[in-house]
Amino acid sequence: MADTVIDLIQPGSSLNLGIGMPTMIIERMPPEKRVMIHSENGVLGVDGRPGPDTASPTLINAGKETIAVGKGASFFDSALSFGMIRGGHIDFCVLGGMEVDRHGNLANWMIPGKKVTGMGGAMDLVHGAKRVIVMLSHFSKSGKCKLVSQCELPLTGERVVHQVVTELGVFTITDGQFKIEQLAPGVSREQLGITPELLA
């Protein structure tokens, strides 16, 4: 899934990665793509994971994971970081998700009745990044498809998702439908668990 997302990101782009599954991308991003990875806590130029002898407790991403930085990396305060996001200077954002619906609405920050740690920078990223890709497992633990007609969970943003990548395929939100761009080997439309009228 991470490699599939990487293929969607243009060389030389700026990229913000949400916590959880999207952080796998950092470990697989080819250096030749020259992607500058941004973290909303104030880093531009994140470059993978540090080794055990180079990890620093003061060098972390927004998910509080230790990171490494590459040549030319820069550090700045939260105001400037969110100025980059809100000013439209982040080309791609990859977020995790609990539900995405046919209109591109995203729910990714809370399940009512469970502990809430906050939405974080996601509400800014979904509106500020030029392109939003959601990377998520296709089905919930209960077996329900996460690509739905209408989100039931509290929204992170309305009409903000451009593409969805799951272990079963790649989907673009188009005219109120999930357009299948690519299916994983051996996967059929019938196995997606998406209502047929929602598929293009």
N, C-alpha and C positions, 0 to 999 in steps of 0.2 A: 504493500500500500504506500509506504514511504517513497519507494522508487517511482511509483505511478504519479504521485503528487509532484515529485521533483521534475518529471518530464513536462508537467504543465507550467512550470515556472521558467520564465524567459531569462537567458543569461544576462548578468549585469543588473539584475533587479534588486530592490530592497524587499526584505521579507520579515514578517513578524510571525512567530510560532506560539500558539496557545499552549497551555499546560496539558500534560497527559500525552496521549498518542502522538500529537504533532511533533513532540520533542525528538522522536525517533529520526526525523528528517535531518536533524543537525549532524547525526553520526554518518549519514550516507550521502550528504551533499558533495558532489564532485568539485574539487577546487577550481577546475577549469570553467565552471559556470559563473564564477566571480560574483556570487550572490552575497550581498551584505545583510547579515541577519541582525535584526533589531529586537531589543527587549525593552518593554515599556518602563522598566525600572531604571533605565538610563545607560544603555550600552548599544553601540552600533559597531558591528564587526565581530559578533560571536563566532567562534570557530571550533565547534565540537566540544568534547568533554576533556577535562584535564586528566593527566596521569596522577597516580597516588602521591607522587613526590612534588607535583606542581599545583595541586588543588589548594585554593585559598577560600576560607570561610567568608571573606569579604567580596569575592568575585562570583556573583550568582545571577541567575535569570529571574524572571518574574515569578516562577514557581519555586524559588528558593533552592534550585539545584545548582551545584557548582559548575562553572563553565570555563572554557579557555577562550582567549581572544587572539585574533590574527593581526598581522601588520596593518597599520593604519586605523586600528580600532579607536573609537572615541568614547568618552564618558561624559555624562551631562545630568542635570537635575531633572526631576519629574516634570516640571513645567515645560522645559524644552522638548522632552521626550513626547509628551502629549501634544505639544505644538506640531511636531512632525506628523503625528497620527491625524490630528484634527485638520491639519493643513493640507492633507492629501498627498503627503510625501512618501507614503509606504505603498509600494506597488502591489504586493501580495500579502494576504494574511491567511494562515491556515489554523483553523480552530477545531476543537473536538465538538461533539454535539450529542444531545439526547433525542432531539426530533428536528427534522427539516420538513417543511410542507411544500406543496406544489407551487406556492407563490414566492418561495424563497425566504419564508419566515424561519427564524432559528430560535430554538430553545436549547440552551446549553449550560445554564448556571444553577438551577435549583429544582428539586422535587419537593412539592409541598409536604410538610410534616417531617422532613429530614433536616439535618444540620446544614445551615447555610453559612458559607464562608465569605460570600459576597460575589458580585459579578466581575470584579476586577476591571481590567482595561478592555474587556470584550465589547462592552457597549460603545466604546469609542472606536475600536478597531473595525467593527462591522460597518460603521458609517464613514470612517476616514480612509480605510484602505481602498485602493482602486479595484482590487479583485479579491473576493472572499471565497476560499475553498474550505469546505467542511470535510474532515477526515474522521470517520466513525465506523464502528462495527455495524453491520447491516441490521442485525436483530438485537433486541434487548435480552436480558437474562431470562425473561419470561417467554421469549420467542416471538415478540411482536416486532414487526418491521418498523424501523425508525424513519422511513420515508413515507410520509402520511399526507392525507388530504388537507388536514388542518391540525396545527400544533395544539395539544391540550395542556402542555406545561407552560409556565410563565416565559414570555418571549425575551430574548436578548436583543433582537432587532426585527423589524418588519421589512420584507422584500429586500434582503441584503445578500443572500447567498447566490453565488454565480454557478458554482460546481460542487458536486458531492463525490467523494471517493470512499468506497467501502471495499471489503474483501471480495465482493461479488461483481463490482463494476464501477464505471465512471459515468456520472449523470450530470447533465446541464439543465438548469431550470429555464424552461422556455414556454411562454404562453400558457401558464398554469399546468404544465406537465413536466415529468421527469424524462428528458430526452436521453436515451441510452447512447452514450458515446463509445463505450467499450464494455464487454462482459468478460469476466475471468474465464479461463479455459474450462470447458465442460459445464458452464452455467447457462441455463436457459431462462427466458423471460418468465416462465411459469414458476421458477424457483425463487424469484425475487420477493414474492409476498406483497407486491404492490398491486393495487386495484388496476385492472387493465386499462380503464379509461384515463388513468393518470400517467400512463406510459406513452411516450412518443418514439 
